């Protein structure tokens, strides 16, 4: 069996395990789940959905900015349509369809293989690194006891605060150096770079807030919830055997937030947030395709700057 086929099999097995595990949990904890569901505010669910839409709109601009790094100018509405439609492919077993779909559309639009690869590498580096940095910094600044469990030197408040400050500084510096070297030592456009940083932080803020809104009003824990969500999204994204990170994101959320909420409570709210997350992706994908069509035509050569 080839490595690719083995991964495909593992993904199907993982989906079955997640579905069976979720079904068993719901069966065994029906009364408890009913109580949790009764605490959810419809108003907060609507706000959660709107925040998810806002975060995903910003995600589309990250795709646009990554293409600017390879001197390709794409209108935002095209970046929105391509991103929202191809994102749906990550739920298909096989795990690479959202990458393959975006890669294919870029190629059809006349972008070279090298530039397509560079843009997608930059986009994913931005997303993955920002999720890790925002998540780690938020948890270190707000919940040092979590980090202390894994790294003893972080038990000292001063050490945790220092690391929480240094991580973003190193991240920004690293991105600047990487971009300079990765694109052949070309001059970094500071305006686009700062815009990308602002949008990346905004994305994890609104995604974290959207998840926090699922919980009943509790008067706190937003930094912890935001940090945990960012890190759990990162873990789910890199888990190649879990389509869309399903199961991985929810499991890590329960672990990271176990010090503040009951694990069962986190699992239920994570499942509801996952449902709204998928609905937001389907809504944006369908709406953008309906309004703008699927941009798969070849662009005029003048749109690509040599």
C-alpha positions, 0 to 999 in steps of 0.5 A, a space after each residue: 500500500 502506498 503512503 497516499 493510499 494509507 493516509 486516505 484509509 487513515 482518514 476514513 478510519 478517523 472519520 468513523 472513529 469520530 462519528 462513533 465516539 461522538 454518537 456514543 458520548 451523546 448517547 451516554 450524556 444526553 441529559 447533561 448535553 440537554 442542559 448545556 444546549 439550554 444555556 445557549 443564547 440564540 442572539 450569541 449564536 447569531 453574533 458567532 455566525 457573523 464573526 465567523 463570516 468576518 474572519 473568513 472574509 479577512 482570510 480571503 484577503 490573505 490569499 490576495 496579499 499572498 498573490 501580490 508577493 509574486 506580483 500578481 494582482 487579483 481583485 478581492 472578489 476573485 480571491 474571496 470566491 476562490 478561497 471560499 469555494 476551495 475551502 470546502 474541499 478540505 472536508 473531502 477524504 484525501 485532505 488536499 482538495 482545497 490545496 489542489 483546487 486553489 492550485 489548479 485555479 491559479 494555474 488556469 489563470 496563467 500564474 506559473 507553477 513556481 509563483 503559485 507554489 510561492 503564494 500558497 507557501 506564503 499564505 499558509 505560513 502566515 496562517 499557521 504561524 499567526 495561529 501559533 503565535 496568537 494562541 501561545 501569547 494569549 495563553 501565556 499572558 492569561 493562564 500561566 498555569 497551563 504552560 507551567 504544566 509542560 515547561 517548568 521555567 514558565 511557572 515564574 510569572 516574569 518568565 511567562 510574561 517575557 516569553 509572551 512578549 518575545 514570541 510576537 517579536 520573533 514572529 514578525 522578525 522571522 516573517 520579514 527575513 523569510 519573505 526577503 529570502 524566499 522571494 529572491 531578496 526582493 524589497 519587502 512591501 511594508 504596507 502590505 506586510 503590516 496589513 497582513 499582520 493586522 488581518 492575521 491578528 484580527 482573524 484569530 481575535 474574531 474566531 476566538 470571540 466567535 467560539 467564546 460567544 457559544 459559552 454562556 456569559 461567564 464574565 471572563 476567560 476570553 483570552 484563554 478561549 481565544 488562545 486555545 482555539 487558535 492552537 487547536 485550529 493549528 493542530 487540526 490543520 496540520 493533522 493530515 488524517 483528520 479532514 478539516 481538523 475534525 476531532 483534533 480541534 475539539 479534542 485539544 480544546 477540551 484539553 486546553 480549556 479543561 482547567 476552566 470548564 468541564 470537558 463535556 461542556 467544551 466538547 458540546 460547545 466545540 461541536 456547535 461551533 464546528 457546525 456554525 463554522 461549516 455553515 459559514 463556509 458553505 454560505 460564503 462559498 455559495 453566495 460568492 459563486 452566485 454573485 461573482 461566478 467561479 473565476 476559472 478563465 485565463 486572465 489577460 497577460 497584462 494582469 501578471 507583472 513580470 
